[in-house]
């Protein structure tokens, strides 16, 4: 059985009805996780609610808000080349199962809050059965039978700890007000390592536009190749115009590019940002859009800058063609922050960065999201089973792990002109991730020509700023 978090402060007694609901939530045998049932009587309720404040004399009950499932993709050690497409389809099936289960939960939230035991029979038990079958197929395909015994099939319900009171209706699944913070209250970050004598201090900028031609889809060719709507949220694309779920390396090599230098046919993509109070976009009833609870007006970036930078401790070596890199974690809200990496800021305040909050920018300032990619490569592989272990981040000094080589670091700076109001905008996400800013991420496939990649490396290693 899970435990209720304890506090040294005395809490008022809960009415019997709420105690029974809390007990039902804590039934470990039914697969439900303990949630923060109690809130202090002095804690405020939901914005604008009438039950907030110490004068209410009754604790608020923290309601479950989403589904938390182990990330099977992160658990994979090896995927044979011949099995990649089959494993990708099964991983995508797992995501679809969570999406469907979350939809069932959201559509029946009132019933589940009245009778929390329904969460198991309506949501978690059917989901576990589906996941068990898919994980079994992945284990058989990859030759990793131990996957079946690692408890990866069981999911739990959890609360959104950023919401101080009962979870709101999830028709739009927008972010909470507490997901936003005034950028002026954030301390400047001075942690960047100083370059040493062997540093590579140059840069190369590739002008690929800001997706003015609105190339978008809800696919993810890296994580879910061959699967339409493999992302369950919509991506903006710049660079390679042939990119979708079914693109092969040969397709990308032949594809047109939005980049000014035609030697850069690389694929750059990231989740779209939407404004939530100006109606819905054309995908309101489509995959990746309204069907996956991503609503609002998609915003074309005001700027999108793609820069390659060097290492503070060494020269860089060329990236291998078709290298795949993912930065950030689309499931960081439930997975935790270990792989969360994107940052949010405002123009004029870019030394103040947020990872788990959206910024509220002062008048005249625009929202900035920055995606810094891994800058160390294992020297062998263009991808890995979990799409992470073939690359790595440098340490605090800027040095790569043993056995890894420094490569040009891709940095994407994306600027938006969105309302400076809490809850007014959000990044697209998997439905159960609740549009949290910590889930922001970016994807990249290197399709530079050998000649242009040579120029990139030379510019960086000789300390020049090239474009």
Order of alpha helices (4+ residues) and beta strands (2+ residues): alpha-beta-alpha-alpha-alpha-alpha-beta-beta-beta-beta-beta-alpha-beta-beta-beta-beta-beta-alpha-beta-beta-beta-beta-beta-beta-beta-beta-beta-alpha-beta
